[in-house]
Amino acid sequence: MKRISIFLLFISGIIGFSCDDFLDKQPDDMLTIDAVFTTRLEVEKYLANIYSYLPDPADPYANLTPVSDEGDFVWTTIGANNINTGNWGPTSIPYDRYSFYYKAIRAASVYISQVERCTECEGITPGINIRTKAEARALRAYYYFLLLQQYGPVVILSNAIPVDATNAETLRPRNSYDECVKYIADELDLAAKDLPGTVPNVIDYGRMDKRTTMAIKARVLLYAASPLFNGNNQDYADFKNSNGKLLITNSYDVNKWKLAADAAKAVIDMMPGGLYKKSTVNGDLDPYASYRDVFIDRWNSEVIWGRPSANTNKWTIHAAPRQMKGWNGLAVTQQMVDAYHMANGKRINEAGSGYIETGLSSTDTKFTKSLDWNMYLNREPRFYVCVLYNHDTWVFSGASGTPIQLYATGASGKNGSHDHTETGYLLTKFVSPNSDVPNNRYTQQSWIYFRLAEMYLNYAEALNEYNPNNADIAKYINLVRERAGIPALPTGFNQSEMRDRVRHERRIELAFEEHRLYDVRRWKIAQETQGGPMYGMNISKGISFTDTEFYERSVFETRVFERKHYFWPIPQSEIDRNKLMIQNPGW
């Protein structure tokens, strides 16, 4: 019997109908819910619709990188720019996904409560109803987590919401953060029991499996153990429902770190093959290709869960410089450039790093060439994967080594178009060397939601907080560094010093993957990192590659980050509709 892929339906579903209308009607205007869960094809469509709510960070207009100190995307004037300048509030919320994810949750709940009625489904594929019910359960848990990380404690709705539920049936006060975490973790554990260890068929890559649920749980528990939510007795002592219920606990529990570490280690143990690596023609590790191709080679061994239909074509053309017929606007900040290690594994401000801030180089190296600015010489391979700088060459293998002119009068510089990088850098991570922008030829790529390197770093971070002398901390950080082509960490760090090292390694390894903006929030350092001046090169200067005026550090934007910005505001429409809902602090 021919099997239809959920993800063929997923893709067609995205094109064919609006998610915003889905729960206001039956899945098909001609069908009742009873009819939907009688027919195999309609059941598959319904499940595909639940998957269709998954975010697509490959869309530059949806990606949250420019809300962090990693980057600045030229065209996000209504989104990131409003957040970064503090020009937003409950009635005007950039990247607002509150009702969107609740619609996904409601759809998943309907599926969970109805799918076992489909005898036709079971007749064709025995056991399919139990498995897909578990998929919907895991998806629902993930949508709750997406709400939790963005808006803080949310309302956990009944597991069986009638499809024709009235507003009154959904009017409830917020659950506490710990209650949300427990619910999500328990739901993921329950789903995992009925899911395969890994998705067995290529056609179904991107569907929920046991590894996926465990990886989600590991991230959820890591967040829950973090300073913003674990023992934060300064910021949220008065964050309570109208009945006095405290929504974020003030007491510290070191065991939360142990739970997070155990959850990450469980995922690691399911993937004994380790990080994805590629070799040179001589059989040596190629750190540049290894890191670059984690994001290019679909469903490689490091991927735990990804989105099959990602908008990477759109990403690539937005990232490409004008000289390559691109739109020239996915920019990297100087703060991020400075974060990358030197090739010897040291930070640029460490003794013995060899970092040189100014001057034009006179020799070629493995990754750089004569007339590159010294700032970019002898950096670690991940830097060259991610950042395109003035006089660098475009990543496309057919670009013939053309130096990219990002100085003011250059072919990709500020003076030539409103489409220009504000920082003097462009972002090249996720861009395939086989993507030929001028000829409109692109590679098929996925967006990775979870990968093994994150689990290594999650494990190391959590372990350092409850068992700081454990040898596994350095072991798993060094596995990430080894793949990146830099030496192992020095020894002898105390807990605080190792915490700093773990956070810094995470900043580099997971850069531009939508971790940074939430990491600095959960660590309670966002007011230090996300507010104030953001730097780049002086894009208003320069008439040639040798014009040193371009290379002056310059402020391109002064950002605003207040304490209330640790959470997005709850939409005012929801506050007005649900009188039991309280607003997030400060809004």
C-alpha positions as a printed Julia matrix, in Angstrom:
587×3 Matrix{Float64}:
   0.0    0.0     0.0
   1.43   3.36   -0.99
   2.1    5.61    2.02
   1.66   9.37    1.87
   4.32  11.4     3.64
   3.05  13.72    6.35
   5.55  16.26    5.12
   4.33  16.3     1.54
   1.01  17.22    3.1
   2.79  19.61    5.46
   4.35  21.53    2.57
   1.15  21.63    0.56
  -0.74  22.65    3.68
   1.47  25.68    4.2
   0.81  26.76    0.63
  -2.83  25.84    0.55
  -4.38  27.45    3.6
  -3.83  29.97    6.36
  -3.16  28.61    9.84
  -4.95  31.63   11.3
  -8.22  30.45    9.79
  -7.77  26.79   10.6
  -9.27  26.61   14.06
 -12.07  29.01   13.26
 -13.48  26.38   10.92
 -13.46  22.65   10.42
 -10.28  21.39    8.66
 -12.36  21.21    5.51
 -15.5   23.34    5.25
 -17.32  20.31    3.83
 -16.29  17.98    6.67
 -17.24  17.61   10.31
 -14.73  16.51   12.93
 -16.4   13.09   12.9
 -15.77  12.81    9.18
 -12.17  13.99    9.47
 -11.22  11.29   11.94
 -12.84   8.57    9.88
 -10.71   9.0     6.77
  -6.99   8.26    6.67
  -6.18  11.03    4.21
  -8.02  13.66    6.26
  -6.33  12.48    9.46
  -2.93  12.88    7.81
  -3.89  16.35    6.64
  -4.91  17.26   10.17
  -1.59  16.08   11.61
   0.31  17.88    8.85
  -1.48  21.06    9.83
  -0.24  20.7    13.42
   3.32  20.43   12.11
   2.77  23.47    9.91
   2.82  25.79   12.93
   6.51  25.08   13.5
   8.59  28.26   13.07
  10.92  28.73   10.12
  13.95  30.73   11.28
  15.42  30.46    7.76
  13.04  33.28    6.88
  15.11  36.41    7.67
  11.96  38.32    8.62
  11.03  35.71   11.23
  14.52  34.95   12.54
  15.29  36.48   15.95
  19.04  36.97   15.48
  18.72  40.77   15.11
  16.99  40.92   18.52
  20.3   39.8    20.01
  23.8   41.25   20.04
  24.77  38.84   17.24
  23.35  40.7    14.28
  21.31  43.32   12.5
  19.04  42.57    9.54
  18.43  45.56    7.31
  14.75  45.05    6.52
  13.35  44.24    9.98
  12.23  47.82   10.61
   8.88  46.82   12.13
  10.26  43.85   14.03
  13.73  43.82   15.51
  14.29  47.56   15.21
  11.21  48.33   17.29
  12.36  45.91   19.98
  15.93  47.18   19.92
  14.84  50.79   20.32
  12.22  50.0    22.97
   9.37  51.06   20.71
   6.95  48.24   21.49
   4.32  47.2    23.98
   1.23  45.02   24.59
  -0.69  46.55   21.69
   2.24  46.44   19.26
   4.33  43.29   19.66
   6.94  42.34   17.06
   7.26  38.62   16.41
   4.07  38.02   18.38
   3.29  34.29   18.27
   1.04  34.02   21.28
  -2.29  33.18   19.64
  -0.52  31.38   16.79
   0.99  28.76   19.11
  -2.23  28.39   21.08
  -4.0   27.54   17.85
  -1.4   24.85   17.28
  -1.92  23.58   20.83
  -5.66  23.44   20.34
  -5.3   21.57   17.06
  -2.96  19.07   18.71
  -5.41  18.53   21.57
  -8.24  17.8    19.15
  -6.04  15.3    17.32
  -4.99  13.57   20.55
  -8.6   13.18   21.66
  -9.94  12.0    18.29
  -7.36  10.06   16.27
  -7.97   6.64   17.8
 -11.38   6.68   16.16
  -9.78   6.23   12.75
 -10.21   2.52   12.08
  -9.22   3.02    8.45
  -5.83   4.33    9.61
  -5.25   1.27   11.77
  -6.41  -1.05    9.03
  -3.78   0.29    6.65
  -0.93   0.75    9.15
  -1.44  -1.05   12.47
  -0.26   1.05   15.42
  -0.24   4.31   13.48
  -2.89   5.98   15.64
  -0.88   5.49   18.84
   2.29   6.73   17.19
   0.8    9.84   15.62
  -1.08  10.62   18.82
   2.32  10.66   20.52
   3.66  12.94   17.77
   0.82  15.38   18.39
   1.44  15.21   22.13
   5.14  15.99   21.68
   4.33  18.84   19.29
   1.88  20.3    21.77
   4.54  20.18   24.48
   7.0   21.92   22.17
   4.52  24.69   21.34
   4.03  25.24   25.06
   7.79  25.54   25.45
   7.97  28.1    22.62
   5.38  30.14   24.49
   7.19  29.67   27.79
  10.55  30.92   26.54
   9.04  33.98   24.92
   6.26  35.02   27.31
   7.17  33.36   30.61
   4.53  31.38   32.57
   1.48  30.66   30.46
  -1.94  29.07   30.76
  -1.95  25.28   30.45
  -5.25  24.4    28.81
  -7.27  21.25   29.22
  -5.96  18.26   27.3
  -9.3   17.87   25.53
 -10.57  21.23   24.32
 -13.83  20.98   22.38
 -13.41  22.15   18.82
 -16.34  24.49   19.38
 -15.11  25.69   22.78
 -16.33  29.12   23.81
 -14.06  31.84   25.1
 -15.37  31.22   28.61
 -14.04  27.65   28.51
 -10.5   28.89   27.88
 -10.43  31.75   30.42
  -7.98  30.62   33.07
  -5.22  32.19   35.18
  -1.59  31.6    34.36
   0.14  28.49   35.63
   3.42  28.94   37.46
   6.67  28.52   35.56
   7.48  25.31   37.42
   4.02  23.92   36.69
   4.52  24.64   32.99
   7.91  22.92   33.01
   6.55  19.86   34.8
   3.62  19.61   32.4
   5.86  19.88   29.34
   8.41  17.38   30.67
   5.71  14.89   31.67
   4.01  15.18   28.29
   7.31  14.58   26.5
   8.0   11.51   28.64
   4.53  10.19   27.86
   4.95  10.81   24.14
   8.38   9.16   24.08
   6.91   5.84   25.2
   5.0    5.5    21.93
   7.59   6.92   19.53
  10.43   5.12   17.72
  13.99   5.85   18.82
  14.64   7.51   15.48
  12.51   8.1    12.41
  13.16   4.98   10.29
  12.27   6.34    6.83
  13.87   9.2     4.93
  10.47  10.32    3.72
   9.47  11.04    7.32
  12.55  12.98    8.45
  11.38  15.91   10.5
   8.71  13.98   12.36
   8.81  13.54   16.11
  10.74  10.59   17.52
  12.1    9.61   20.93
  15.38  11.51   20.49
  13.48  14.65   19.6
  11.28  14.53   22.68
  14.31  13.94   24.9
  16.21  16.85   23.33
  13.26  19.2    23.87
  13.05  18.05   27.47
  16.78  18.68   27.95
  16.44  22.28   26.77
  13.3   22.88   28.83
  15.01  21.64   31.99
  18.16  23.66   31.28
  16.1   26.83   31.04
  14.22  25.95   34.23
  17.49  25.54   36.15
  18.86  28.89   34.98
  19.17  32.05   37.12
  16.14  33.84   35.69
  13.83  31.07   36.92
  15.76  29.32   39.68
  16.13  31.34   42.86
  15.42  34.73   41.32
  14.31  36.58   44.44
  15.03  40.03   43.02
  12.93  40.42   39.89
   9.74  38.39   40.36
   8.92  38.39   44.07
   5.66  40.21   43.24
   4.88  38.34   40.02
   1.64  36.73   41.14
  -1.82  35.9    39.87
  -4.7   37.92   41.27
  -5.26  35.18   43.87
  -1.71  35.63   45.19
  -0.17  32.6    43.49
   3.56  33.14   42.85
   4.43  32.49   39.2
   8.22  32.21   39.43
   9.71  30.64   42.53
  12.12  32.69   44.64
  13.95  29.66   46.05
  17.04  28.09   44.51
  17.11  24.35   43.82
  20.46  22.92   42.7
  18.73  19.66   41.8
  17.19  21.41   38.78
  20.68  21.52   37.3
  21.09  17.8    37.9
  17.81  17.08   36.12
  18.97  19.19   33.18
  22.35  17.46   33.04
  20.78  14.0    33.22
  18.34  14.87   30.43
  21.11  16.13   28.13
  23.3   13.12   28.87
  20.43  10.79   27.99
  20.33  12.31   24.5
  24.11  12.15   24.17
  24.06   8.46   25.05
  21.61   7.85   22.2
  24.09   9.31   19.72
  27.41   7.51   20.28
  28.7    8.48   16.83
  29.52  11.97   18.08
  29.65  15.27   16.22
  29.49  15.47   12.44
  32.97  15.68   10.93
  34.56  15.86    7.51
  38.1   15.09    6.46
  40.61  16.62    4.09
  41.94  14.66    1.12
  44.77  13.55    3.41
  42.32  12.1     5.92
  42.79  14.84    8.53
  39.9   16.6    10.24
  38.63  19.55    8.2
  37.12  21.82   10.87
  35.92  24.43    8.38
  33.98  21.95    6.23
  32.8   20.04    9.29
  31.17  23.05   10.91
  29.89  24.58    7.66
  28.31  21.37    6.42
  26.45  20.52    9.62
  23.96  23.07    8.29
  24.29  22.19    4.61
  24.22  18.37    4.51
  20.62  17.47    5.2
  19.87  15.02    8.01
  23.51  14.39    8.82
  24.46  12.38   11.9
  24.47  15.39   14.25
  20.88  16.42   13.53
  18.37  15.48   16.21
  15.4   17.35   14.77
  14.95  19.78   11.93
  12.41  21.41    9.67
  12.38  19.76    6.23
  10.96  22.71    4.3
  13.07  25.68    5.39
  13.27  28.96    3.52
  17.04  28.79    3.06
  16.82  30.12   -0.5
  15.37  33.32    0.89
  18.06  33.4     3.56
  20.84  32.98    1.01
  19.72  35.76   -1.32
  19.27  38.14    1.61
  22.76  37.28    2.87
  24.56  37.53   -0.47
  26.37  40.8    -1.31
  25.18  42.99   -4.17
  28.25  41.94   -6.15
  26.75  38.44   -6.19
  23.28  39.74   -7.09
  22.13  39.38   -3.49
  20.26  41.71   -1.17
  23.26  42.49    1.04
  21.61  42.83    4.43
  22.14  40.05    7.0
  24.75  41.77    9.14
  26.99  40.55   11.96
  27.86  42.88   14.84
  31.39  43.75   15.91
  30.52  42.25   19.3
  30.06  38.88   17.6
  33.19  39.27   15.48
  35.17  39.95   18.65
  33.74  36.87   20.36
  35.38  34.36   18.01
  38.6   32.79   19.23
  41.95  33.04   17.57
  43.22  29.93   15.78
  45.21  29.04   18.92
  41.97  28.86   20.93
  42.51  32.05   22.9
  40.13  34.97   23.02
  41.33  38.14   21.35
  41.99  39.87   24.67
  43.92  36.97   26.23
  47.66  37.11   26.66
  49.39  35.24   23.89
  46.42  35.34   21.53
  48.41  37.02   18.74
  45.49  39.29   17.91
  46.31  42.46   15.99
  43.6   45.12   15.85
  44.8   47.34   13.01
  46.75  47.36    9.78
  46.6   45.59    6.44
  48.21  42.17    6.12
  50.97  41.57    3.61
  50.82  37.77    3.33
  48.34  35.02    2.49
  47.22  32.43    5.06
  44.92  29.42    4.87
  41.78  31.54    5.22
  42.96  35.08    4.44
  44.95  36.94    1.85
  47.17  39.95    1.44
  45.37  43.26    2.12
  42.89  41.68    4.54
  42.65  43.71    7.73
  44.79  42.2    10.48
  41.76  41.91   12.76
  40.57  38.97   10.65
  43.82  37.02   10.49
  44.41  33.78   12.34
  40.9   33.45   13.68
  39.25  30.1    14.35
  37.56  28.24   11.44
  34.03  28.93   12.7
  34.68  32.64   12.18
  35.39  32.11    8.5
  32.3   29.92    8.12
  30.03  32.58    9.59
  31.41  36.03    8.8
  32.13  37.8     5.51
  34.27  40.92    5.96
  35.61  43.62    3.65
  37.99  42.12    1.03
  36.79  38.58    1.85
  35.41  36.39   -0.99
  31.87  35.1    -1.34
  31.28  31.49   -0.27
  29.9   30.28   -3.62
  32.45  27.97   -5.2
  31.94  29.62   -8.6
  32.52  33.19   -7.41
  36.06  33.2    -8.84
  37.61  34.66   -5.69
  36.13  38.13   -6.21
  36.89  40.33   -3.17
  33.71  41.81   -1.71
  33.72  45.61   -1.47
  31.91  46.64    1.71
  33.57  50.04    2.08
  31.37  53.07    1.42
  31.93  53.51   -2.33
  32.41  49.81   -2.99
  30.15  47.69   -5.18
  28.45  46.27   -2.05
  28.93  49.37    0.12
  26.6   51.87    1.71
  26.74  54.51   -1.02
  25.43  52.21   -3.72
  22.02  51.25   -2.29
  19.73  51.24    0.72
  20.39  47.49    0.72
  23.63  47.46    2.65
  25.01  46.0     5.84
  24.94  48.47    8.73
  27.97  46.83   10.35
  30.38  46.25    7.47
  29.97  42.46    7.79
  27.66  39.9     6.22
  26.45  36.61    7.67
  27.45  33.48    5.74
  26.47  30.71    8.14
  23.83  28.42    6.57
  24.85  29.53    3.06
  25.85  26.62    0.82
  28.94  26.94   -1.38
  26.79  25.38   -4.1
  24.16  28.13   -3.99
  24.58  30.22   -7.14
  22.6   33.39   -6.44
  23.25  35.18   -9.77
  21.82  32.2   -11.66
  19.06  31.51   -9.12
  20.3   28.02   -8.28
  20.1   26.88   -4.67
  20.62  23.75   -2.62
  17.86  22.03   -0.68
  18.49  22.53    3.03
  16.71  22.04    6.33
  16.63  24.2     9.43
  18.04  22.39   12.47
  16.06  22.87   15.68
  18.19  20.54   17.81
  21.64  19.07   17.25
  24.15  17.11   19.26
  26.6   19.97   19.89
  23.89  21.79   21.82
  23.39  18.73   24.02
  27.13  18.65   24.76
  27.02  22.29   25.82
  23.76  21.87   27.76
  25.29  18.97   29.65
  28.52  20.83   30.42
  26.68  23.93   31.63
  24.31  22.03   33.9
  27.03  19.75   35.26
  29.21  22.73   36.16
  26.45  24.13   38.36
  25.84  21.1    40.56
  29.08  19.1    40.26
  31.74  21.62   39.24
  34.73  19.31   39.45
  33.3   16.67   37.15
  35.69  15.77   34.32
  32.83  15.58   31.82
  32.5   19.37   31.83
  35.8   19.96   30.06
  35.45  16.73   28.07
  32.32  17.82   26.23
  33.4   21.42   25.74
  36.64  20.14   24.28
  34.79  17.81   21.9
  33.08  20.9    20.48
  36.37  22.77   20.31
  38.13  19.82   18.68
  35.58  19.71   15.86
  36.03  23.49   15.53
  39.76  23.03   15.01
  40.99  24.78   18.15
  42.95  23.43   21.14
  41.37  22.09   24.3
  40.64  24.42   27.2
  43.39  25.1    29.71
  42.94  23.32   33.03
  42.52  24.67   36.54
  39.36  26.75   36.16
  37.14  27.24   39.2
  33.35  27.0    38.86
  32.85  30.67   37.98
  35.64  30.66   35.4
  34.31  27.47   33.82
  30.82  28.98   33.72
  32.22  31.85   31.69
  34.0   29.43   29.35
  30.89  27.33   28.8
  28.8   30.39   28.03
  31.4   31.75   25.65
  31.72  28.45   23.79
  27.95  28.3    23.49
  27.87  31.82   22.1
  30.19  30.83   19.26
  29.1   27.28   18.46
  25.36  28.08   18.46
  25.64  31.56   16.95
  22.72  32.73   14.76
  20.63  29.64   15.66
  18.23  31.66   17.86
  19.87  30.65   21.15
  21.64  33.85   22.11
  18.64  36.09   22.79
  17.16  33.51   25.18
  20.47  32.45   26.7
  21.33  35.95   27.89
  17.83  36.28   29.31
  17.9   33.02   31.27
  21.41  33.93   32.55
  20.08  37.37   33.65
  22.77  39.26   31.73
  20.63  40.67   28.91
  20.75  44.21   30.28
  24.53  44.05   29.92
  24.63  42.47   26.46
  21.49  43.58   24.63
  21.32  47.23   25.6
  23.66  50.1    24.78
  25.82  50.77   21.73
  26.18  48.13   19.02
  29.29  48.3    16.92
  30.49  47.6    13.41
  32.96  49.08   10.98
  32.6   52.66    9.71
  30.47  51.92    6.66
  30.24  55.61    5.71
  33.95  55.71    4.98
  36.28  54.08    2.51
  37.02  54.47   -1.18
  39.22  51.39   -1.62
  40.37  48.23    0.14
  43.41  50.06    1.47
  41.42  52.97    2.91
  41.85  52.42    6.65
  39.04  54.82    7.63
  36.53  52.05    6.98
  38.07  49.93    9.74
  37.23  52.28   12.58
  34.9   50.76   15.18
  31.65  52.71   14.94
  28.26  52.66   16.66
  25.53  51.72   14.2
  22.72  51.57   16.78
  22.15  52.26   20.47
  19.74  49.66   21.77
  17.33  49.72   24.68
  16.92  46.78   27.03
  14.94  47.26   30.22
  14.14  44.74   32.92
  10.63  44.25   31.56
  12.1   43.04   28.27
  13.1   39.69   29.75
   9.66  38.54   28.62
   7.56  39.62   25.7
   4.32  41.27   26.88
   1.13  39.27   26.8
  -1.01  40.76   23.97
  -3.39  43.36   25.34
  -6.25  41.68   23.47
  -5.68  38.59   25.62
  -5.61  40.66   28.82
  -8.9   42.29   27.78
 -10.49  38.95   26.87
  -9.33  36.99   29.91
  -9.82  38.88   33.15
  -7.89  36.18   35.03
  -4.77  36.87   32.97
  -2.18  39.2    34.5
   0.36  41.09   32.41
   4.11  40.42   32.56
   6.03  42.66   35.01
   6.79  46.15   33.75
   4.34  46.11   30.86
